[in-house]
């Protein structure tokens, strides 16, 4: 069984090497990383944070990040939904800027 720390490291590695032309395999690997750390809801939170922060810091990645978010929007782990976590993150960031 893969630990949550290993899954987070693997997800970070995948995100670091993605290009604008994300493959189905890369997308499947991202979903698998989130699913493999299903012991706590932190896997969805961590995944959301990693994707969001990469999109904010690398505008070239934003299109790929949006595609990833679209594909994993329905992902749910122990009652925590990716879509809800992402929305909360965006709202907090928006409120902090105004």
SULKA-V281440 format. One record per residue. N is the residue number from 1. PHI is phi in whole degrees, -180 to 180 (none if undefined). OMEGA is omega as a letter, one per 30 degrees, with the letter a starting at -180 (999 if undefined). D_CENTER is the distance of its C-alpha to the mean C-alpha in Angstrom with 2 decimals. Layout:
{{N/PHI/OMEGA/D_CENTER} {N/PHI/OMEGA/D_CENTER}}
This chain:
{{1/none/a/20.59} {2/-80/l/17.61} {3/-78/a/17.04} {4/-63/l/13.94} {5/-62/l/14.64} {6/-64/l/14.95} {7/-64/l/11.67} {8/-65/l/9.92} {9/-63/l/12.36} {10/-65/l/11.86} {11/-63/l/8.12} {12/-62/l/9.33} {13/-63/l/12.20} {14/-61/a/10.63} {15/-63/a/8.79} {16/-66/a/12.19} {17/-106/a/14.15} {18/-75/l/12.69} {19/-120/l/15.20} {20/-64/a/15.73} {21/-96/a/16.92} {22/-69/a/13.93} {23/-94/l/15.61} {24/-61/l/15.29} {25/-64/l/15.34} {26/-62/l/12.29} {27/-63/l/10.40} {28/-61/l/12.17} {29/-65/l/11.31} {30/-64/l/7.51} {31/-65/l/8.54} {32/-62/l/11.27} {33/-62/l/9.54} {34/-67/a/7.89} {35/-70/a/11.39} {36/-71/l/13.36} {37/-105/a/12.65} {38/-85/a/13.98} {39/-69/l/16.71} {40/-141/l/15.21} {41/-74/a/12.87} {42/-66/l/11.34} {43/-64/l/8.95} {44/-68/l/7.09} {45/-61/l/7.93} {46/-64/l/7.00} {47/-61/l/3.38} {48/-61/l/3.95} {49/-59/a/6.49} {50/-64/a/5.60} {51/-67/a/4.30} {52/-63/a/7.08} {53/-64/l/9.41} {54/-66/l/9.42} {55/-65/a/10.26} {56/-70/a/12.82} {57/-84/a/14.34} {58/-131/a/14.58} {59/-62/l/15.86} {60/-66/a/16.35} {61/-82/a/12.64} {62/-56/l/12.25} {63/-65/l/13.58} {64/-64/l/11.31} {65/-61/l/8.21} {66/-65/l/10.13} {67/-63/l/10.90} {68/-60/a/7.52} {69/-60/l/7.04} {70/-62/a/10.62} {71/-74/a/10.46} {72/-107/a/8.09} {73/-56/a/9.62} {74/-87/a/12.08} {75/-63/l/10.16} {76/-136/a/12.01} {77/-137/a/12.61} {78/54/l/15.96} {79/85/l/16.28} {80/-96/a/13.02} {81/-99/l/11.44} {82/-58/a/7.94} {83/-57/a/10.20} {84/-67/l/12.30} {85/-66/l/9.97} {86/-65/l/8.66} {87/-60/l/12.38} {88/-61/l/13.59} {89/-63/l/11.69} {90/-65/l/13.11} {91/-63/l/16.43} {92/-63/l/16.81} {93/-65/l/16.25} {94/-62/a/18.70} {95/-63/a/21.21} {96/-70/a/21.19} {97/-93/a/22.26} {98/-126/999/25.13}}
